[in-house]
Amino acid sequence: MLDRIHDYAECLADPDRWAIATIVEVSGSVPRPPGTSMAVRDDGRTIGSISGGCVEGAVVDAALGCLESGSVELHSFGYADDDGISIGLLCGGDVRVLVHPLRTLPSELLFALAAPEPGLRLVRDLPLDDSARNGGALRLGRTSPGDASSRARALLPNASAASNASDAAEDPLIRAALEAGGTHVVDIADRSRPECPVARRVLVESTAAPARLLIYGANDFAVALAQAAALLGRRVTVCDARPVFATSARHPGAHEVVLMPPAVHFAREAEAGRLDARTAVVVLTHDPRVDLPVLEQALRSGVAYVGAMGSRVTHEKRMQELRSGGIPDALLARLHSPIGLDLGARTPAEVAVSILAELVLATSGGTRSASAAVPRRLRDTDGAVHDTGRTCAAAPTIGRVPTTPPTATEVPAWM
């Protein structure tokens, strides 16, 4: 519901009459992405849309039922031969929708949502049961009236440090989804059982902007890296001072292409407060006149990752120049150069995979063994596949819909 929280002031002021329907998951061709929401009042009035008209009528009916019963429900809509025309998605996709009566949310959470601060995050438990069916295209799962809402969390950026910490924020999978920004569904496994069944499903919404990747140097490697990084949910900027290369047509995977000297661009972004502890910087120019001014600034900043392309000879010359420029060894140790993991990459697409693999490794916060000089194949390891310190783990379904309000530091506020 955070996608249009500012439109829901009327709803939050009169929560007994309103329910919010939020797209949780999609598959196939669908009109709107996860995180899209609409509000339904007890007299049938609506705010917003989740499908452009395909299933709105059925969602209104479901919301009215939830308002009457006070239950939180999970509905699935998909095209079916027998009733796809009546309530299904004619585009052929499938969509799951969480319907949540506002009156089931704690009063303090409603208050927080009514006056949202930048960087607001919301974590809600999803009903697990979706076995009930209605005509094949509509599947319904129910929880008791307070079950899912009782563990809804509002995570506010400026909360008191004395606030109770949320167990949701402490889970590494949920925290990863929060850090990614946007909307995600996280499956939490029961690690006490050998088969590790899903014991809890959590909807994570955040108004935090997606993590940024700044690529300096508009060459073929930048083209491939921008496309691959965008698939990982990064907001990608490609910057170069050469007008022939710094074009949107040349870099279709980038969210923005900037024609500007890289050092000037980085300085402006830092001054404007658009860099944070999740930002990654990759320098691909091969020109020390361009590389060094950017790297000097990036290494002194608090960004998450700084990498530079070049041979080992180039790397040694670069390190000498940075030292002579006053960069201490402690900061030089943050530089990933030569850039990427040793995957045997040769083509630009392969090099992009190598760089992103190193970026994930460097920023994942995992607990890999210090004795492992290089990443190992999973088949040669034991323990948790996702390295969360548990015997079994499930990964969040990352790659949903990003939002773009300002990022804020996450501090849990409400239980």
Buried (B, 14 or more C-beta within 10 A) or exposed (E): BBBBBEBBEEBBEEBEBBBBBBBBBBEEEBBBBBBBBBBBBBEEEBBBBBBEEBBBEBBBBBBBBBBEEBBBBBBBBBBBEEBBEEBBBBBEBBBBBBBBBBBBBBEEBBEBBBEBBBBBBBBBBBBBEBEEEEBEBBBBBBBEBEBBBBBBBBBBBEBEEEBEEBEBBEBBBBBBBBBBBBBBBBBBBEBEEEEBEEBBBBBBBBBBBBBBBBBBBBBBBBBBBBBBBBEBBBBBBBBBBEEEBBBEEBBEBBBEBBBBBBBBBBBEBBEEEBBBEBBBBBBBBBEBEBBBBBBBBBBBBEBBBBBBBBEEEBBEBBBEBBEEEEBEEEBBEBBBBEBBBEBEBEEBBBBBBBBBBBBBBBBEEBEEEEEEEEBEEEEEBEBBEBBBEEEBBBEBBBEBBBBEBBBBEBBBBBB
